[in-house]
Amino acid sequence: MSTWDAVPGVVELPDGRRVRGTGRRQPRGEAEPPEYAVYLLGRDPGPQPWPHRWVRWRDFGLPACGEDALAALREAYERSAVERVEIACDGGTGRTGTALAVLATMGGVPPGEAVAWVRARYRPRAVETPAQRRWIRRVAAHH
């Protein structure tokens, strides 16, 4: 397992797992490719050179199917114990930040602190809408 040391966007969850958040429009730079990715997009990202899962999720919105999104995030969380996992939307802020906040709750962050936690460790503007903040609390209460 690669630790993705010094790679932009990588956050370490309280339980030690690491996940990289990014935007698909951002250059990969020196980052190793993921071994698994979750794409939070309004359209299917098409074929990728690594295993991935697409969650239909419009910009500034919520996932089209909350159960599908939660299943994808649970799989990403589990795989992050032994694989390089990447979470991405187009810009890497709202949807990606929301997903990282949910992963943070899986790793031990209290639901009420998840947004502040991801903003402090990933991006200050992560989780862009009130609906996304409510979704994090609702999802975290059920897992």
C-alpha positions in Angstrom: 0.0 0.0 0.0 1.3 3.4 -0.9 0.9 6.1 1.8 0.6 8.9 -0.8 3.0 11.0 1.3 3.1 14.7 0.3 0.4 14.3 -2.3 -2.0 17.2 -2.6 -5.6 16.3 -1.5 -4.7 13.3 0.6 -6.4 13.4 4.0 -5.7 11.0 6.8 -8.8 9.9 8.7 -8.7 9.6 12.5 -8.2 5.8 12.1 -5.2 6.2 9.9 -6.7 5.4 6.5 -5.8 7.8 3.7 -8.1 9.0 0.9 -7.3 11.5 -1.8 -9.9 14.1 -2.7 -9.5 15.8 -6.1 -11.3 17.4 -9.0 -11.3 15.7 -12.4 -10.4 19.1 -14.0 -7.2 19.3 -11.9 -3.9 17.9 -13.2 -2.7 14.7 -11.6 0.8 16.0 -11.2 3.1 13.6 -9.4 0.3 11.7 -7.7 0.3 8.0 -8.3 -2.9 6.8 -9.9 -5.5 5.4 -7.6 -6.1 1.7 -7.2 -9.8 2.5 -6.9 -11.8 5.7 -7.5 -15.3 7.0 -6.8 -16.6 9.6 -9.2 -19.3 11.9 -8.1 -20.6 13.3 -11.3 -23.8 14.2 -13.2 -22.6 12.0 -16.2 -20.8 8.7 -16.4 -17.1 9.3 -16.5 -16.6 6.5 -19.0 -13.8 4.0 -19.1 -10.9 4.6 -16.7 -7.5 2.9 -16.4 -8.3 1.8 -12.9 -11.3 0.2 -11.1 -13.9 2.8 -10.3 -17.5 3.4 -9.4 -19.7 6.2 -10.6 -22.3 7.9 -8.4 -24.8 10.1 -10.2 -24.5 13.4 -8.4 -25.3 16.8 -9.9 -23.1 19.8 -9.1 -24.2 21.6 -5.9 -26.8 18.9 -5.3 -27.2 15.6 -3.5 -26.7 12.1 -4.9 -29.5 10.9 -7.2 -29.6 7.8 -5.0 -28.5 8.1 -1.4 -28.2 4.4 -0.9 -26.0 4.0 -3.9 -23.8 6.9 -2.8 -23.5 5.5 0.7 -22.6 2.0 -0.6 -19.9 3.5 -2.8 -18.5 5.5 0.1 -18.5 2.4 2.4 -16.6 0.5 -0.3 -14.1 3.3 -0.7 -13.7 3.4 3.1 -13.1 -0.3 3.3 -10.7 -0.4 0.4 -8.7 2.6 1.7 -7.3 0.3 4.4 -5.1 -1.4 1.8 -5.5 0.6 -1.5 -4.9 4.1 -2.8 -8.5 5.4 -3.0 -9.5 8.6 -4.7 -12.8 10.5 -4.5 -13.4 13.1 -7.2 -16.1 15.4 -8.7 -15.4 18.0 -11.4 -14.0 20.8 -9.2 -13.1 18.7 -6.1 -14.8 20.9 -3.5 -18.5 20.4 -2.9 -19.4 16.8 -3.7 -15.9 15.6 -3.0 -15.8 17.5 0.3 -19.2 16.1 1.2 -18.0 12.5 0.5 -14.8 13.1 2.5 -16.8 14.3 5.4 -18.9 11.1 5.3 -15.7 9.0 5.2 -14.4 11.0 8.2 -17.5 10.0 10.2 -16.8 6.4 9.3 -13.2 6.9 10.6 -14.3 8.3 13.9 -15.2 12.0 13.5 -18.5 12.9 15.2 -21.1 13.8 12.6 -21.6 17.3 14.0 -17.8 18.0 13.5 -17.4 16.4 10.1 -17.7 19.6 7.9 -15.3 21.6 10.1 -12.9 18.6 10.1 -12.8 18.2 6.3 -12.5 22.0 5.8 -9.5 22.1 8.1 -7.8 19.1 6.5 -8.8 19.2 2.9 -10.2 22.5 1.6 -11.6 25.5 3.5 -14.7 25.7 1.2 -15.4 21.9 1.1 -19.1 21.0 1.4 -20.8 23.9 -0.4 -24.5 23.8 0.4 -26.7 23.5 3.4 -28.3 20.5 1.8 -24.9 18.8 1.6 -24.3 19.5 5.3 -27.7 18.1 6.3 -27.0 15.0 4.1 -23.8 14.3 6.0 -25.5 14.4 9.4 -28.4 12.2 8.1 -26.1 9.6 6.5 -23.7 9.5 9.5 -26.6 8.8 11.8 -27.5 5.7 9.9 -24.1 3.9 9.5 
